[in-house]
Amino acid sequence: MLIIMPSSTSFGAISRSALSRVTGQNEARDVFDRPYHPRRVIVAFAPSAAGDDKSRAGILAGAQSQRPVGPPVLDMEVLTLDPGVKVTAAVANLEKAPGILWAEPDYVYTA
């Protein structure tokens, strides 16, 4: 079985200190084990997901914008959350939604 996981490196990986400078916040961790962007979630849709499922994902997550990421065959989107919406809450809501394979924070990777 081949499992493809998203990588924030396609968005330009930034260091923890840079994340703090950019966002004015300490790195986000909450219940996840690695630092992640405090306002972005990556979501993968099931092959059976309809357009309504994708629109609903943005609403459920409290997203102000959605954009595709990766090759179209992966059917993934990056959701930028509204200010004040917690990544942990967005991920929890998305994981219960129909048409969603998985949702996770946009993890920060450094070299």
C-alpha positions in Angstrom: 0.0 0.0 0.0 1.4 3.4 -0.9 0.4 6.3 1.4 1.2 9.8 0.3 1.3 12.4 3.0 1.4 16.1 2.4 4.5 18.1 2.8 4.7 21.8 3.7 7.9 22.0 1.9 6.0 22.8 -1.3 4.8 26.0 0.4 8.3 26.9 1.6 9.4 25.4 4.9 10.1 27.9 7.6 11.9 27.5 10.8 10.2 27.7 14.2 11.8 31.1 15.0 10.7 32.4 11.6 7.1 31.1 12.2 7.1 33.0 15.5 8.3 36.2 13.8 5.8 35.9 11.0 2.8 35.1 13.1 3.8 37.0 16.3 2.9 33.8 18.2 4.9 31.0 19.7 5.0 27.9 17.6 1.7 26.0 17.5 1.7 22.4 18.9 -1.4 21.8 20.9 -2.1 18.0 20.8 0.0 17.4 17.8 3.6 16.3 18.2 5.3 18.7 15.7 5.1 22.4 15.1 2.5 23.5 12.5 1.2 26.6 10.9 -1.3 28.2 13.3 -4.0 28.9 10.6 -3.7 26.2 8.0 -5.1 22.7 7.6 -4.5 20.2 4.8 -7.5 18.0 3.8 -7.7 15.1 1.4 -11.0 14.2 -0.2 -12.3 10.7 -0.9 -12.6 9.8 -4.6 -16.4 9.9 -4.1 -16.4 13.4 -2.6 -18.8 15.8 -4.4 -18.4 19.5 -4.9 -20.8 20.1 -2.0 -18.5 18.0 0.3 -15.6 20.2 -0.6 -17.5 23.4 0.0 -18.8 22.0 3.3 -15.2 21.2 4.4 -14.3 24.9 4.3 -17.4 25.9 6.3 -16.8 23.1 8.9 -13.2 24.2 9.3 -14.0 27.8 9.6 -11.9 28.6 6.6 -11.5 31.9 4.9 -9.9 30.4 1.8 -9.4 27.0 0.1 -6.9 26.2 -2.6 -5.9 23.0 -4.3 -2.5 21.5 -3.5 -0.4 18.8 -5.2 -1.3 17.0 -8.4 -5.1 16.9 -9.2 -5.1 13.2 -8.8 -4.5 13.6 -5.0 -7.6 15.8 -4.6 -6.2 17.8 -1.6 -6.7 21.4 -0.5 -5.1 23.8 1.9 -7.6 25.6 4.1 -6.6 28.9 5.6 -8.6 29.3 8.8 -10.4 32.4 10.0 -8.6 34.2 12.8 -9.4 32.7 16.2 -10.3 29.2 14.8 -8.1 26.5 16.3 -6.4 24.0 14.1 -7.2 21.2 16.5 -10.9 22.1 16.3 -10.9 22.3 12.5 -9.1 19.0 12.1 -11.6 17.3 14.5 -14.6 18.7 12.6 -13.2 17.7 9.2 -12.4 14.1 10.3 -16.1 13.5 11.0 -17.3 15.0 7.7 -18.5 13.0 4.7 -16.2 12.9 1.7 -13.0 13.5 3.8 -10.2 10.9 3.8 -8.1 12.8 6.4 -7.3 16.2 7.7 -4.1 17.4 9.5 -2.3 20.6 10.4 0.1 22.1 7.9 3.2 20.9 9.6 6.4 23.0 9.6 9.4 21.1 8.2 13.0 22.4 8.6 16.1 21.0 7.0 
